[in-house]
Amino acid sequence: MTKRRAIILLCLAVIFGMSPWFATGAAVMDIARERGIGPGMQALLASAVQAGFVIGAFGFAVAGIADRFDPRRVMALAALANAVTTALLLVVPPGTPGSVLLRLITGAGFAGIYPVGMKVMVGWGQRDRGFLVGMLVGALTFGSALPHLAAYFGAASWRTVVVVAALASLAGAGLALMLRVGPYHVRAQSFDFHAIRLMWTNRHIRAATGGYLGHMWELYALWSWIGVIAATSYGAANLAPARAESLAALTAFGAVAIGAGLCLPAGRLADRFGKARIAAGAMWLSGAAGLATALAFGGPVWLVMALLLIWGATIIPDSAQFSALIADHAPPQVVGSLMAMQTALGFTLTIATVQLTPVLAAAVGWPVTLAVMALGPALGIRALRMVRWGA
């Protein structure tokens, strides 16, 4: 299998495998109407996925699963499990304690797809890692956007979204079994737990993780609530509720999908001009877009839509470079575990941001909440600037 075919297949597996992430978030307004749940339960459904991912990622990092076992089988099993837990939402409806548990288990399953997929991807190259990991994160991003597209075409019906996400994850499991590992893939025979200390003792890895935390401050808060943000703003501009929700679903898909496309050119630029430099530049742009959206909130629909699309386009291209920096500065036999640890730390932060975002919005309004979200990039840029990077 050629490198190009292997990479395309891996990206497709990730696109389909990650699609259940926002299976409830994409149609949360329909769920709220039918099930009568408030903002607290809506936030819990979203943050349960984040919490599950954290549990799974910490477990994968500590056990060295991404480095010790066949990554193709790990990804396939994780995607299959997520297809089942997502489909079970049709039996255990969103808003019940059981549905929160299902979302938690699904989140844990994603730890077998995202970090493990990155381990496979970096095994296919060295000099073009920025581009390769950028392509994978783009695939992850597009997969995360699919439920919003399903919500748009399915008239925001949560059952339609759940069915599409479950079937996509099942397809991802089949694709994962067809994967091949690259010439630079290194499999550890055993795992040294002390390697995790590199997260703190290696200044480059520490700085990359600090930048990643700043990035994650805003990313999943926006991704989880962008549909609600857009619909609320459009409603404030006197758009009919049904039209506002439909247009918000399309806006959410467009904002996330455009960001997926920009991960590729950002990766090329990172390989040429430096991963930390491109990551910092992306955070400058996303922070500015967040502040602009806060100022325009409730204004003309076309303006808010354009700003949300720009924010979505600039909020994700930096993500891949934090992982690529780990691959550049870590021993190859522990790269997968350190990537899992980095993502675990980032998603630990998102548990709070996803849960608190609607609560803060209810207290002080969406414009102030969006401005608070934009603080993350500033913190990330500061972390990156504390180290002099050679690439």
C-alpha positions in Angstrom: 0.0 0.0 0.0 1.4 3.4 -1.0 1.8 6.2 1.5 -0.9 8.3 -0.2 -3.5 5.5 -0.1 -2.6 4.6 3.5 -3.0 8.2 4.6 -6.3 8.7 2.8 -7.7 5.5 4.3 -6.6 6.6 7.8 -8.3 9.9 7.4 -11.5 8.3 6.3 -11.4 6.0 9.3 -11.0 9.0 11.6 -13.7 11.0 9.8 -16.3 8.3 10.3 -15.0 7.1 13.7 -15.1 10.6 15.3 -18.6 11.4 14.0 -20.5 10.4 17.1 -18.8 13.1 19.2 -21.5 15.7 18.7 -24.4 13.2 18.2 -26.4 15.0 20.9 -24.9 18.5 20.7 -25.8 19.0 17.0 -29.5 18.5 17.8 -29.5 19.7 21.4 -32.4 22.1 20.8 -34.6 19.3 19.5 -33.7 17.2 22.5 -34.4 20.0 24.9 -37.9 20.5 23.4 -38.9 16.8 23.4 -37.3 15.8 26.6 -37.8 19.0 28.5 -34.2 19.2 29.8 -32.6 22.4 30.9 -29.2 24.0 30.3 -27.5 21.9 33.1 -28.5 18.6 31.5 -27.7 19.8 28.0 -24.2 20.7 29.2 -23.8 17.4 31.0 -24.5 15.5 27.8 -21.7 17.4 26.2 -19.2 17.4 29.0 -19.8 13.7 29.6 -18.1 13.0 26.3 -15.2 15.2 27.3 -14.9 13.4 30.7 -15.0 10.0 29.1 -12.3 11.0 26.7 -10.1 12.1 29.5 -10.6 8.9 31.4 -9.8 6.9 28.3 -6.8 9.0 27.2 -5.3 8.8 30.7 -5.8 5.1 30.7 -4.2 4.7 27.3 -1.3 6.9 28.3 -0.6 5.1 31.5 -0.9 1.6 30.0 1.0 2.6 26.8 -1.7 1.1 24.7 -1.0 3.3 21.7 2.6 2.2 21.7 2.3 -1.5 22.6 -0.7 -2.8 20.7 -1.7 -3.0 17.1 -3.2 0.4 16.5 -5.5 -0.8 13.7 -7.3 -3.2 16.0 -7.5 -0.7 18.8 -9.1 1.9 16.5 -11.5 -0.7 15.0 -12.7 -1.9 18.5 -13.1 1.7 19.7 -15.2 2.7 16.7 -17.3 -0.4 16.9 -18.0 0.2 20.6 -18.9 3.8 19.9 -21.3 2.8 17.2 -23.1 0.6 19.7 -23.2 3.2 22.5 -24.4 5.9 20.1 -27.2 3.7 18.7 -28.3 2.9 22.2 -29.4 6.5 22.6 -32.5 5.5 20.6 -33.4 3.1 23.5 -32.0 5.2 26.4 -33.1 8.7 25.3 -30.9 11.8 25.9 -31.6 13.6 29.1 -31.7 10.4 31.3 -28.9 9.3 33.6 -28.4 6.3 31.4 -27.8 8.5 28.4 -25.1 10.5 30.2 -23.4 7.2 31.0 -23.5 6.2 27.3 -22.0 9.5 26.4 -19.2 9.0 29.0 -18.4 5.5 27.5 -18.5 6.9 24.0 -16.0 9.6 25.0 -13.7 6.9 26.4 -13.9 5.2 23.1 -12.6 8.2 21.2 -9.3 7.8 23.1 -8.8 4.7 20.9 -9.3 6.7 17.7 -7.8 10.1 18.0 -4.4 9.6 19.8 -3.9 6.2 18.3 -4.6 7.6 14.8 -2.0 10.3 15.4 0.5 7.5 16.3 -0.2 5.8 13.0 0.0 9.0 11.1 3.5 10.1 12.4 4.8 6.7 11.4 4.4 7.7 7.8 6.8 10.6 7.8 9.3 12.8 9.6 10.0 16.0 7.6 6.3 16.4 6.7 4.9 15.7 10.1 3.2 19.1 10.4 1.3 18.4 7.2 0.5 14.7 8.1 -0.8 15.5 11.6 -2.7 18.5 10.1 -4.4 16.2 7.7 -5.4 13.9 10.5 -6.8 16.7 12.6 -8.6 18.0 9.6 -10.2 14.6 9.2 -11.1 14.6 12.9 -12.6 18.0 12.6 -14.7 17.1 9.5 -15.9 14.0 11.3 -17.0 16.1 14.2 -18.9 18.4 11.8 -21.0 15.6 10.2 -23.7 15.5 12.9 -24.4 19.2 12.2 -24.9 18.4 8.5 -27.2 15.5 9.5 -29.1 17.9 11.7 -29.5 20.4 8.8 -30.8 17.8 6.4 -32.8 16.0 9.0 -34.7 19.1 10.1 -32.6 19.1 13.4 -34.2 15.7 14.4 -32.0 14.2 17.1 -32.9 10.7 16.1 -31.7 11.2 12.6 -28.4 12.6 13.9 -27.9 9.7 16.2 -28.6 7.1 13.5 -26.2 8.8 11.0 -23.5 9.0 13.6 -23.8 5.4 14.7 -23.7 4.1 11.1 -20.7 6.3 10.3 -18.8 5.0 13.3 -19.5 1.4 12.2 -18.0 2.2 8.8 -15.0 3.7 10.6 -14.4 0.4 12.4 -14.3 -1.5 9.1 -11.9 1.0 7.6 -9.6 0.8 10.5 -9.1 -2.9 9.9 -7.8 -2.1 6.4 -5.1 0.3 7.7 -1.3 -0.2 7.3 1.4 1.3 9.5 4.3 3.3 8.0 8.1 2.8 7.9 8.7 5.1 10.9 6.1 3.4 13.2 7.8 2.1 16.3 6.1 -0.4 18.6 7.2 -0.6 22.2 7.6 -4.1 23.7 6.9 -2.6 27.1 6.1 0.8 28.5 8.2 2.8 30.9 5.7 4.9 33.0 8.5 7.3 33.8 8.4 8.5 30.2 5.3 10.4 31.1 7.5 12.7 33.1 8.7 14.2 29.8 5.5 16.2 29.8 7.1 18.3 32.5 10.8 17.8 32.3 11.2 18.4 28.5 10.8 22.2 28.1 9.7 21.8 24.4 7.0 19.2 25.2 5.9 21.3 28.3 5.6 24.4 26.1 3.7 22.6 23.4 1.3 21.2 26.0 0.8 24.7 27.5 -0.1 26.0 24.1 -2.5 23.1 23.6 -4.3 23.9 26.8 -4.8 27.5 25.7 -6.1 26.2 22.4 -8.5 23.8 24.1 -9.9 26.5 26.3 -11.9 27.9 23.4 -12.2 25.0 21.0 -14.7 22.6 22.5 -16.7 25.4 24.2 -17.3 26.7 20.7 -17.8 23.4 19.0 -20.2 22.2 21.6 -22.4 25.3 21.7 -21.9 26.9 18.2 -25.4 25.8 17.2 -27.0 27.4 20.2 -24.8 30.5 19.9 -25.8 30.9 16.2 -29.5 30.2 16.8 -29.7 32.6 19.7 -27.9 35.4 17.8 -30.1 34.8 14.7 -33.2 34.8 16.9 -32.1 38.1 18.5 -32.0 39.5 14.9 -35.7 38.7 14.5 -35.2 35.5 12.4 -38.1 33.0 12.9 -37.2 30.3 15.4 -37.4 27.4 12.9 -35.4 29.2 10.3 -32.9 30.3 13.0 -32.3 26.7 14.1 -31.9 25.4 10.6 -29.5 28.2 9.6 -27.6 27.7 12.8 -27.1 24.0 12.0 -25.7 24.9 8.6 -23.5 27.6 10.2 -22.1 25.1 12.7 -21.3 22.5 10.0 -19.7 25.2 7.8 -17.6 26.7 10.6 -16.2 23.3 11.7 -15.8 21.9 8.1 -13.9 25.0 6.9 -11.5 24.6 9.8 -10.9 21.0 8.7 -9.9 22.2 5.2 -7.4 24.8 6.6 -5.5 22.2 8.6 -3.8 21.0 5.5 -2.2 24.3 4.3 -1.4 25.2 7.9 0.5 21.9 8.1 2.5 22.7 5.0 3.3 26.2 6.3 4.3 24.6 9.7 6.8 22.3 8.0 8.3 25.2 6.2 8.3 28.1 8.7 8.0 26.3 12.1 5.2 24.5 13.9 5.2 26.8 16.9 5.1 29.9 14.8 2.1 28.8 12.7 0.3 27.6 15.8 0.7 31.0 17.5 -0.4 32.8 14.3 -3.6 30.7 14.2 -4.3 31.5 17.9 -3.9 35.2 17.2 -6.5 34.9 14.4 -9.0 32.8 16.4 -8.8 35.0 19.4 -9.5 38.1 17.3 -12.4 36.3 15.6 -13.9 35.4 19.0 -13.8 39.0 20.2 -15.3 40.2 16.9 -18.2 37.6 17.2 -18.8 38.8 20.8 -19.1 42.4 19.6 -21.4 41.5 16.7 -23.6 39.1 18.6 -27.3 39.7 17.9 -26.5 41.9 14.9 -27.1 41.2 11.2 -27.4 37.5 10.5 -24.9 37.7 7.6 -22.3 39.4 9.8 -22.5 37.0 12.7 -22.5 34.0 10.3 -19.4 35.3 8.6 -17.6 35.8 11.9 -18.5 32.4 13.2 -17.2 30.9 9.9 -14.0 32.8 10.3 -13.7 31.7 14.0 -14.4 28.1 13.1 -11.8 28.3 10.3 -9.0 29.6 12.5 -9.7 27.8 15.8 -8.5 24.3 14.7 -5.4 24.5 12.4 -3.0 25.0 15.4 -4.2 21.8 17.1 -2.2 19.5 14.8 1.0 21.4 15.4 1.0 20.8 19.2 0.8 17.1 18.5 3.5 17.3 15.8 5.8 19.1 18.3 5.4 16.2 20.7 6.4 13.8 17.9 9.5 16.0 17.1 10.8 16.2 20.7 9.8 12.8 22.2 11.5 9.4 21.8 9.5 7.5 19.0 8.6 4.5 21.2 6.6 6.7 23.6 5.1 9.3 21.2 1.7 7.7 21.2 1.5 7.7 25.0 2.7 11.3 25.3 0.2 12.4 22.7 -2.6 10.6 24.7 -1.4 12.4 27.8 -1.4 15.8 26.1 -4.9 15.3 24.8 -6.0 14.0 28.2 -4.8 17.2 29.9 -6.5 19.3 27.2 -9.8 17.6 27.4 -9.7 17.7 31.2 -9.9 21.5 30.8 -12.8 21.2 28.4 -14.9 19.4 30.9 -15.1 22.7 32.8 -15.4 25.0 29.8 -18.1 22.9 28.1 -20.1 22.6 31.3 -19.7 26.2 32.4 -20.3 27.9 29.0 -24.1 27.8 29.0 -24.2 28.6 32.7 -22.0 31.7 32.2 -24.1 32.7 29.2 -27.3 32.5 31.2 -25.7 34.7 33.9 -23.9 37.4 31.9 -25.1 36.9 28.3 -23.4 35.3 25.3 -21.3 38.4 24.2 -19.3 38.3 27.5 -19.1 34.5 27.4 -17.6 34.6 23.9 -15.1 37.2 25.0 -14.0 34.9 27.9 -13.6 32.0 25.5 -11.2 34.2 23.5 -8.8 34.4 26.4 -7.6 30.9 25.7 -5.5 31.8 22.6 -3.7 34.5 24.6 -2.6 32.0 27.2 -1.5 29.5 24.5 0.6 32.1 22.7 2.3 33.0 26.0 3.2 29.4 26.7 4.7 28.9 23.2 6.8 32.1 23.5 8.6 30.8 26.6 10.7 28.4 24.5 13.0 29.2 21.5 11.9 26.7 18.8 14.2 25.4 16.1 11.3 24.0 14.0 
